[in-house]
């Protein structure tokens, strides 16, 4: 009986060591006309147009993250074709650290994407993308 309990406890301990899959896939970020533009990699999950749900945009303010957009400001869903990116013109983009999270679906698959990046002002007041992860 004690031996069985030892085997079970070892099995449970080993299963806790296995890493879970990543929750988010990297969302690419570029600047287009001084506004961040978000794109997804076209892979085997998404061969054609996909539906993109309204993203959540958060900004690092002080020592906490604040949501700076609300889903009632944005269209609830957009269709994204290959090689397109999503611009959020509704957001007042300024210097700072941002997190953007969105969900992409097609008829078979749903994937969550996320990006964390920093915007800084350049010499002529244009925004510069300095860090993206």
C-alpha positions in Angstrom: 0.0 0.0 0.0 2.8 2.5 0.9 4.7 1.5 -2.2 1.6 2.3 -4.4 1.2 5.7 -2.7 4.9 6.4 -3.4 4.5 5.5 -7.1 1.4 7.7 -7.3 3.1 10.7 -5.6 6.1 10.4 -7.9 3.9 10.2 -11.0 2.0 13.4 -9.8 5.3 15.2 -9.1 6.6 14.3 -12.6 3.4 15.4 -14.3 3.7 18.8 -12.6 7.1 19.3 -14.3 5.7 19.2 -17.8 5.3 22.7 -19.3 1.9 23.6 -20.5 1.6 24.9 -24.1 2.1 28.6 -24.6 -1.2 30.5 -24.1 -0.4 33.1 -26.8 1.2 33.1 -30.2 3.4 36.1 -31.0 1.6 38.9 -32.7 3.8 40.9 -35.1 3.9 44.7 -34.7 5.0 47.3 -37.3 4.3 51.0 -37.6 2.2 52.2 -40.5 1.6 56.0 -40.8 2.6 56.4 -37.1 0.1 53.8 -35.9 0.9 50.3 -34.8 -0.3 47.6 -37.2 -0.8 44.1 -36.0 -0.4 41.0 -38.1 -0.5 37.2 -37.8 1.8 34.7 -39.4 0.1 32.7 -42.1 0.6 29.1 -41.2 -1.2 25.8 -41.7 -4.0 26.8 -39.3 -5.0 29.8 -41.4 -4.8 29.4 -45.2 -7.4 32.0 -46.1 -9.4 34.9 -44.6 -9.9 34.8 -40.9 -12.1 36.5 -38.4 -10.4 38.7 -35.8 -12.2 39.6 -32.6 -11.8 43.1 -31.1 -8.4 43.3 -29.5 -7.7 44.3 -25.9 -5.1 47.1 -25.6 -3.5 47.7 -22.3 -0.9 50.4 -21.3 1.6 50.2 -18.5 0.9 53.2 -16.3 2.9 53.6 -13.2 3.2 50.1 -11.6 0.0 48.7 -13.2 -1.6 47.9 -16.5 -4.7 49.8 -17.6 -7.1 48.9 -20.4 -7.1 51.8 -22.8 -9.7 50.6 -25.3 -13.1 49.1 -24.7 -14.8 46.6 -27.0 -17.7 49.1 -27.6 -15.3 51.4 -29.3 -14.1 48.9 -31.8 -15.9 46.7 -34.3 -16.6 43.3 -32.6 -15.1 41.3 -35.5 -13.0 42.0 -38.6 -12.1 39.9 -41.6 -8.3 39.7 -42.1 -6.9 38.5 -45.4 -3.3 37.2 -46.0 -0.6 39.9 -45.8 -3.0 42.4 -44.1 -2.5 43.9 -40.7 -4.9 45.4 -38.2 -4.6 49.1 -37.4 -6.4 50.4 -34.4 -7.1 54.0 -35.4 -9.5 54.4 -32.5 -6.7 54.1 -29.9 -4.8 57.3 -28.9 -1.2 55.9 -29.4 1.4 57.7 -27.4 4.8 56.9 -25.8 4.7 54.0 -23.5 4.6 50.2 -23.0 1.6 48.3 -24.5 0.1 44.9 -24.4 -2.3 43.9 -27.2 -4.2 40.6 -27.2 -6.6 39.3 -29.8 -8.3 36.1 -30.9 -8.3 34.8 -34.5 -10.7 32.1 -35.7 -11.5 30.3 -38.9 -14.0 27.5 -39.4 -11.7 24.9 -37.7 -9.3 26.7 -35.3 -9.1 29.5 -32.7 -5.7 31.0 -31.7 -5.0 33.8 -29.2 -2.2 36.2 -30.2 -0.4 38.7 -28.0 2.3 41.4 -28.4 4.1 43.6 -25.8 6.0 46.6 -27.3 7.3 50.0 -26.4 6.6 53.2 -28.4 8.9 56.2 -28.1 8.9 59.6 -29.9 11.5 60.3 -32.5 13.2 63.6 -33.3 10.3 64.8 -35.5 7.5 63.6 -33.1 6.9 60.4 -35.1 6.4 57.2 -33.0 9.2 54.6 -33.0 8.8 51.0 -32.2 11.7 50.2 -29.9 10.9 46.8 -28.4 8.6 44.1 -29.4 8.1 40.7 -27.8 
